[in-house]
């Protein structure tokens, strides 16, 4: 059903499932985790008492609703997707053991130190007893690698108080009502790029603020990837004007968008736009406040896009 469009999009992106045809080729099918949610929801058997928010509260949150509308997201479909994300995180963490967050802070600091100092020694003791000292570099390196590779899994399995990893995203389980995770899942980079450029062209300040809030919630690595992707699209749209297909590297959706967008990227603004995007990426790398970075970028683009 169309109402579950966003649910399928999130589930299939984060938990892809494949089947193999007789000729050995793989093809993607709907992941089972979506069906586990859709069936009881469709039949009216989803236990809403387990959700710490209601649809009425969701609709009354005007800042959220306006942000979604500015991004062109269907409100009803998004509500169902929000239920799905909460249902999924609850299902995957309801039986895990809770331990205090400070214990995780110590564990994380230990893992980072061990990874950064491979020549370190590890000593474990109780009271005045000597305990055990690990000096073998091979053993320490193996331990460091295990901790680094499995820390996300350990966090997910041990605590519902810190973070739960879900694909390339992570959310704080105490704040499942926050919308940034779902928005990040629903909007691929091309759609985010379109929204940013349209807001800048229309000088839609509310849209710019909403976009900045969304981008601030997707994590620093994806922020950098998005800004790198923006630079790629600006370059491709500038080259598109020369009508030389061999110079372009765009997929079908990007090429379709370029038909209308490319005329706005020209020799008068292309260098400055690229510079602003590169500067924003540099600021994200330097851990500057993401909301400020993306809002400032959108404001600067309002001038450049109309040159």
C-alpha positions in Angstrom: 0.0 0.0 0.0 1.1 3.5 -0.7 0.9 4.6 2.9 3.8 2.2 3.7 6.1 3.7 1.0 8.5 5.3 3.5 8.5 2.2 5.6 9.6 0.0 2.7 12.2 2.7 1.7 13.8 2.7 5.2 13.6 -1.0 5.8 15.0 -2.0 2.4 17.8 0.6 2.6 18.9 -0.3 6.1 18.3 -4.1 6.0 18.5 -5.1 2.4 17.4 -8.7 1.6 18.3 -10.5 -1.6 17.1 -13.7 -3.3 19.0 -15.7 -5.9 17.4 -16.6 -9.2 18.0 -19.9 -11.0 20.6 -18.3 -13.3 22.6 -17.2 -10.2 21.7 -13.5 -10.3 20.7 -11.7 -7.1 17.7 -9.4 -6.8 16.4 -7.4 -3.9 13.1 -8.3 -2.2 11.2 -6.6 0.7 13.0 -7.1 4.0 11.2 -9.1 6.6 11.4 -6.4 9.3 8.9 -4.3 7.3 6.4 -7.1 7.2 6.7 -7.6 11.0 5.5 -4.0 11.4 3.1 -3.6 8.5 0.9 -6.7 9.2 -0.1 -5.7 12.8 -0.4 -2.0 11.9 -2.6 -2.8 8.9 -4.8 -5.1 11.0 -5.1 -2.6 13.8 -3.3 -4.9 16.2 -0.2 -2.7 16.8 0.1 -2.1 20.5 0.1 1.8 20.6 0.5 1.8 24.4 4.2 0.9 23.9 4.8 4.2 22.0 5.6 7.3 24.2 3.8 9.7 21.8 0.5 9.9 20.0 -0.5 11.0 16.5 -2.2 14.0 18.0 1.0 15.1 19.7 2.8 14.6 16.5 0.4 16.7 14.5 0.4 19.4 17.2 4.2 19.8 16.9 4.0 22.7 14.4 7.8 23.0 14.0 8.1 19.4 13.0 5.1 19.6 10.6 6.4 22.8 9.0 9.9 21.2 8.5 8.4 18.2 6.8 6.2 20.3 4.6 9.2 22.4 3.6 11.1 19.3 2.6 8.1 18.0 0.6 7.6 14.9 2.8 4.1 13.4 3.1 2.9 13.9 6.7 0.7 10.7 6.9 3.4 8.4 5.4 6.0 10.0 7.7 3.9 9.3 10.7 3.7 5.6 9.8 7.5 5.6 9.2 8.1 7.2 12.6 6.1 4.4 14.2 8.1 1.9 12.3 11.5 3.3 13.4 10.4 3.3 17.0 9.0 -0.2 16.7 12.2 -1.4 15.2 14.5 0.1 17.8 12.3 -1.1 20.6 12.1 -4.6 19.2 15.9 -4.9 18.8 16.7 -3.5 22.3 13.9 -4.6 24.6 15.8 -7.6 26.0 19.3 -6.0 26.3 21.0 -5.4 29.6 21.2 -1.8 30.9 24.4 -0.5 32.4 25.3 3.0 33.4 26.5 5.4 30.7 29.8 6.2 32.6 30.9 2.6 32.1 30.6 3.1 28.4 32.6 6.3 28.6 35.4 4.4 30.2 35.2 1.6 27.7 35.2 4.0 24.8 38.2 5.9 26.2 40.1 2.6 26.7 39.4 1.5 23.1 40.4 4.8 21.6 43.6 4.9 23.7 44.5 1.4 22.8 43.9 2.0 19.1 46.0 5.2 19.2 48.9 3.7 21.3 49.7 0.3 19.9 52.9 0.1 22.0 51.0 0.5 25.3 50.9 -2.2 28.0 47.7 -3.4 29.7 47.6 -4.2 33.4 44.7 -5.6 35.3 44.8 -5.9 39.1 42.6 -6.1 42.3 43.6 -4.3 45.4 47.3 -4.8 46.1 47.5 -7.9 44.0 49.6 -7.7 40.8 47.0 -9.4 38.6 47.9 -9.7 34.9 50.0 -7.6 32.6 49.8 -8.0 28.8 53.0 -7.0 27.1 52.8 -8.9 23.8 52.3 -6.4 21.0 50.5 -9.0 19.0 48.0 -9.7 21.7 47.4 -5.9 22.3 47.0 -5.2 18.6 44.5 -8.1 18.4 42.5 -6.8 21.4 42.6 -3.2 20.0 41.3 -4.4 16.6 38.5 -6.5 18.2 37.4 -3.5 20.3 37.5 -1.1 17.4 35.6 -3.4 15.1 33.0 -4.6 17.5 32.4 -1.5 19.7 29.1 -0.7 17.9 27.8 -4.2 18.4 28.9 -4.2 22.0 27.0 -0.9 22.6 23.9 -2.3 20.9 23.9 -5.5 22.9 24.8 -4.1 26.3 22.8 -0.9 26.8 19.6 0.9 25.9 21.0 4.1 27.6 23.6 5.1 25.1 23.3 4.4 21.4 21.8 1.8 19.1 23.6 1.4 15.7 21.3 1.0 12.6 23.2 0.9 9.4 25.0 4.1 8.8 22.9 5.9 11.3 22.6 6.0 15.1 20.0 7.4 17.3 19.7 8.0 21.0 17.1 5.7 22.4 15.9 8.2 24.9 14.9 10.5 22.1 13.1 8.3 19.6 10.6 11.1 18.9 13.3 13.1 17.2 12.7 13.1 13.4 16.2 13.5 12.1 16.8 9.8 11.7 13.7 9.2 9.6 14.3 12.3 7.5 17.9 11.2 6.8 16.6 7.8 5.6 13.9 9.2 3.4 16.0 11.8 1.6 18.8 10.6 -0.6 21.5 13.2 -1.3 20.0 14.3 -4.6 16.7 15.2 -2.9 18.6 17.1 -0.2 20.6 19.0 -2.8 17.4 19.9 -4.6 15.8 21.2 -1.4 18.8 23.2 -0.5 19.0 24.9 -3.9 15.3 25.6 -4.1 15.3 27.2 -0.6 18.2 29.4 -1.6 16.6 30.4 -4.9 13.3 31.2 -3.3 15.1 32.8 -0.3 12.9 30.6 1.9 14.5 31.2 5.3 12.2 28.8 7.1 13.1 26.1 4.6 16.8 26.9 5.1 16.5 26.5 8.9 14.6 23.2 8.5 17.2 21.9 6.1 20.0 22.9 8.5 18.2 21.0 11.4 17.9 17.9 9.2 21.5 18.0 8.1 22.7 18.5 11.6 21.1 15.2 12.6 22.7 12.9 10.0 26.2 12.7 11.5 29.5 14.4 10.5 30.6 11.7 8.0 27.4 11.9 6.0 27.5 15.7 6.2 30.9 15.6 4.6 29.8 13.1 2.0 26.8 15.3 1.2 28.9 18.4 0.7 31.3 16.4 -1.5 28.3 15.2 -3.5 27.1 18.8 -3.9 30.5 19.8 -5.4 30.3 16.8 -7.8 26.8 17.9 -8.9 27.8 21.6 -9.3 30.7 20.5 -11.5 28.5 18.1 -13.6 25.8 20.8 -14.1 28.4 23.3 -15.2 29.8 20.8 -17.8 26.2 19.8 -18.8 25.9 23.3 -20.5 28.5 22.3 -23.1 26.2 19.5 -24.4 29.1 17.0 -24.4 27.8 13.7 -22.8 31.2 12.2 -22.6 32.2 14.9 -20.1 29.3 14.1 -17.7 29.1 11.5 -15.0 25.5 11.6 -13.8 22.8 8.9 -13.3 19.4 9.2 -14.8 17.8 11.1 -12.0 20.7 13.6 -11.8 20.6 14.1 -15.5 16.9 14.7 -15.4 17.4 17.4 -12.7 20.3 19.0 -14.7 17.9 19.8 -17.6 16.4 22.6 -15.5 19.1 23.3 -13.0 22.2 23.5 -15.2 21.4 27.0 -16.7 21.8 28.5 -13.2 25.4 27.3 -12.9 27.6 29.4 -15.1 31.1 31.0 -15.4 30.0 33.9 -13.1 29.2 31.7 -10.1 30.6 28.2 -10.4 33.9 28.9 -8.8 32.4 30.8 -5.8 29.8 28.1 -5.3 32.4 25.4 -5.3 34.5 27.5 -2.8 31.6 27.8 -0.4 30.8 24.1 -0.5 34.5 23.2 0.0 34.6 25.7 2.9 31.5 24.2 4.5 33.0 20.7 4.2 36.2 22.0 5.8 34.2 23.5 8.7 32.3 20.3 9.3 35.6 18.4 9.4 36.7 20.9 12.0 33.6 20.2 14.1 32.0 23.6 13.7 28.3 23.6 14.6 26.5 21.9 11.7 23.3 24.0 12.0 25.4 27.1 11.6 27.4 25.7 8.7 24.4 24.6 6.6 22.3 27.7 7.4 25.2 30.0 6.5 25.9 28.0 3.3 22.2 28.4 2.2 22.3 32.1 2.8 25.4 32.5 0.8 23.9 30.5 -2.1 20.9 32.8 -2.3 23.3 35.4 -3.7 25.5 33.2 -5.8 22.7 31.1 -7.5 21.2 34.3 -9.1 24.4 35.6 -10.7 
